Amino acid sequence: MPRPGKTHQGAAARFVVAEGRYQKGNVFRHRAGKAHLNTKKSSSRLRRLKRTTLVSKSQVKSMLRLLGR
């Protein structure tokens, strides 16, 4: 049985793999653009940036490899 790889700590801080009945295996990330210069952005835009979103399907395999899965 192959040994699992080490977890990439930068990826572990940025991505989370959902566990549970309905979201199992989905990789979530935070949206970009909310770190600074927020006073000029509208409230609705900031609320939208606050939510998490799914990593695109083309990148899920590489994200799971970085997370040691």
Stockholm file with secondary structure:
# STOCKHOLM 1.0

chainA/1-69         MPRPGKTHQGAAARFVVAEGRYQKGNVFRHRAGKAHLNTKKSSSRLRRLKRTTLVSKSQVKSMLRLLGR
#=GR chainA/1-69 SS CCCCCCCCHHHHHHEEECCSTTTTTCEEEECSSCSSCCTTSCHHHHHHHHSEEECCGGGHHHHHHHTTC
#=GC SS_cons        CCCCCCCCHHHHHHEEECCSTTTTTCEEEECSSCSSCCTTSCHHHHHHHHSEEECCGGGHHHHHHHTTC
//
